[in-house]
């Protein structure tokens, strides 16, 4: 007689396959979680390594910025010193020039003219004084124009002061003349 199995074998097979599927699914999930964890750990290690390198680079950049600031400060000091040296050299070159200017002032000063003040700003001279007449001021300007060490006379103000008993009853003209210091910049006169 033939044997007929009436047990629900298909149901058992289906349950067994379902269990195998869930086991495989769980194993795949575990493997996926392990892969995700491992890749996250690797990426975090790479990021930490790069952050350490960035920190090192930032520290080196900060050190270089300090050095650059020191170099800039040194260059500023150097420029300041060079400017001072240039001013000192100009003063050294022009030192004999002021002697020539004073000597020339004495030579150009006509009789009847008295100087009260001479002020120099750069190469410009401001000459303030008293003259017995306007013609004496004109003579002073002509003498300045002929001078080797003075040039470009420019009459700014002439005020006639009334006669008083303190100055012997003479009328005097108070004047202001501007002139330029001439001559070469080296302070040498070719002698």
Buried (B, 14 or more C-beta within 10 A) or exposed (E): EEEEEEEEEEEEEEEEEEEEEEEEEEEEEEEEEEEEEEEEEEEEEEEEEEEEEEEEEEEEEEEEEEEEEEEEEEEEEEEEEEEEEEEEEEEEBBEBBBEBBEEBBEEBBBEBBEBEEBEEEEBEBBBBBBBBBEEBBBBBBEBBEEBEBBBEBEBEEBEEEEEEEEEEEEEBBBBBBBBBBBBEEEBEEEE
